[in-house]
Amino acid sequence: MKSSKPAAEKYDGFTQEERGAMKDRASELKTAARRPRGAKADEEATVLEKIAEMGDADRAIAERLHAIIKENAPELTARLWYGMPAYALDGKVLCFFQNAQKFKTRYSTLGFNDVASLDDGTMWPTAYALTKLTAADETRIAALVKQAVS
């Protein structure tokens, strides 16, 4: 049975942006594998470079998030994860910032992985949509980050 969609609209598995993120992750893994055993990488400069490449709105949010996270959870290490700024605890990504431009979405996202201690009953949010940051948002994010590492 033929599809009624024009050829240009067919879904072929992954978007160009998703494939790009997977290539970023493969590159990150190769870089880590080349590092001498036991050596810790300070990837903060790489994260800051990635943030600097973002569009104005995404960059403003990412810069503030980076500062909030570093101030409220200094034990987290900055690193790239699928080409996105991420923050790890004991080598495991705890939270990450997905800028809107990366996947051409309407909003950026602050996400938390399962190592984050955000449990609240049987259901709780693990990702937050961000269009800009207010002072109240920054206070809430600081509290979330502190809770996540506890």
N, C-alpha and C positions, 0 to 999 in steps of 0.2 A: 504494500500500500504506500503510495507516495505522500510525502508531507505537503501540507498546504502552505508552509512557510517558504518564503523565498530563500535561496541558497545563502545569502548574506546574513540571514537571521538565525540560521541553524546553530544550536548549541553543540559545541564539540568537546565538552568536558570541563575545561578550565578556561577562564578568561585570560587575556594577555597579562593583566595585573596579577592574577593568581600565579601564573607561570613565572612571572618576574619575582614574586615573593619566594617561590620554591627555589629559584636559582640563587637568590640572596642567601637563603638558608644553607644551601649546599656549599656556597662559598664560605660562609661562616664556619661550617663544620670542617672544611679543608684547612682553613686558617688555624683553627684550634688543634687539629691533628698535627700540624707542622710545629707547634709550640713544644719546646722541650718538656718532657714528663715532669710533673710537679710544679712547673712554672705557672704563675698566675698572670693572666693578662690584665692590663689596665686599659679597658676599652672605652673609658669615658671620653677621651678625645675623639674617637671614632663616632660615638653617639652624638657628641656635640657637632661634629661635621655633618652628620646626617640631618640633625635638626636644622642646621644653617641652610641646607639645601631646600627646605620646605618653603611653600608659599607663605606669604605674610601672616594670614590668619592661623594656619596650622603651626607655624613657627612660634608665634606668640604664646599659644597654648602649650606647646611642647617645652618651651623655655621655662615657663612658670611651673609646669608639672615637674620638670627635672629639678628645679630649685626646691620645690615643696618636698619631693621624695628624698632628696639628699639631706635636707634639713631635718626631716622627721623620722627618717630611717637610715642613718649613716652606715649601718651594717649591710645595706644592699649595695651590690656592685652593678654599675651601668654596663650594658652590653647591647649589641644588636641581636635581634631575634626576628627572622624572616624580613630583615631589612628595616625593622622598626626599633625605636628606642625601647629598651626593656630593662628591668631591674631584678636582679637575682639574689636569692638567699641560699647560701651553701651550694652554689652552682645551678640551682633550679630557678627558672623564671617565675617570679612571684606576680609581677604586674608589667604591663606594657602599654605603650601609646600607639594607636593606629591612626595616622593622620587621614583626613577625609580625601586628600589628593591621591593617596596610595591606591585606593580601590575605587576612586571616583564616586564617593558616597556623599550624602547630604551633610553628614556630621562626622567629627572625629570621635574616637572611642578610647576610654581608659578601661582596660580590662585586667582582671585578676584571674590567675590560674588556681588550680586546686590546692596548691601549697599555701595559699593565703588563708589565714584564720578568720574568715568572715562569716562563719557559720552562725545562723540565727534561726533556730528551729529546724524545720524540714525544707524550707525554701528561702533563698536569698539571692539578690542580684550579684552578678559577677562581672558585668560590663556596664559602663555609663556613657551615654551619648554626651558629647561636648560641642557646643557651638561657640562659646566664649567662656571665660572664667570670671565670676564675680568674687568679691571678698567672701561671701557666704559659701560659695562653691569651694574656694581654696581651703577654708576652715574644715569643711566636710571631707575633702580629699585628704587633708593632713590627718584627720581622725581615722579615716579608712586605712591609710597606709600604716599608721601606728598599730591599729587593730590587726591588720594583715600579717605583720611580723611577730606579733605576740604569741 
